[in-house]
Amino acid sequence: MSNMTSTLVDDNAMVVVVDETAFEYWSDVCLGLAFAITAALALNKMLWSQQQGGAETTVVTAFYSLICLTSLLRALWFLIPSSVWQSTYSPTAVMAFHYDLGDDSDTEENTNHWVGPFLSEIVLSAGSLCLFSIFILILVYWADILKKYFYPGQRRSRPMGTFLFFVSLLVAVEVVNAGCFLAGVYSSEGMILVNAITLATVSIICVCQITIFSHRFRTVLKTLGAINQVSTESQVRRIVWITVTGNAFFFTRAFIETIYATLLLVYWFTYGNVDKVFSHKAWDTYILLKHWSEVAILSLMLYILQSRFTAAARAGYEQVPEAELSPETNRGTGTSNNSNIEV
């Protein structure tokens, strides 16, 4: 890989060289364009969804909106030159309101050198939050529908309220993380470590919940399909698609973030720094695995939604007709009379 250099020139003719390789440059361009195309497709589908009738279009529009926003934030991060974010392609340790830990000069420019890495991590965190919110929204609605069937007597909360609560928790974690950095509790490396641990934890939780809800959902669908003598195969296939793709993504993400966080801790306690973790080879591998998997999952979600909501079909959820379940069936599913299911 040949080296490329990007420069920043200010009014005082200060030049900052960015050690970005040709591979890294074109990799960022490709990822940025991939996310930009995904954002454009999601925006088109979102506008189409808003024109359809029915209360369920709110949920569909929310899915497309989250896919679009995730892709836009990722495209923004990749297409903005690395030199705008920081003076090196891979992360370096910087403290808020202090000079760069890798530079002994205490000039005004160097003192403000922390702003770029901080904003870079904020944009990355916002993109990850939007991405994870897609599956949080799916899980919240799955849980609400299953509660109606397995626990018919219990009061059901509003799904969007539950969704906003969980998303608010993740936002709170990111706000505290940013606050600790700004307060000087830890450096930009600490922000990266906290984000890695948070994403690994949420990924593991999502894998478990998707697996549990998917199994229950398929059980209910097959039972109601048999009772009403209608085919629920298309609905079951969509559930399987979401389960397989979601679990594959979150398992991969949990593995990557766990390894990454472990390496950060090991190298810090062993060598007192994490320079080897942020080497070009290690950082490039992390970026490629992490973000191309995101492109894949976002594209698959668009495909799954498109296969469900096409322009030639109705703009609503398929419903299994209502039916009164026998006591024998009720013992297995906990469903109540006059119930339908939407997926």
Summary of the structure (lengths in Angstrom):
residues: 343
radius of gyration: 23.5
end to end distance: 47.9
largest distance: 81.5
contacts: 1043
relative contact order: 0.12
helix: 70%
strand: 6%
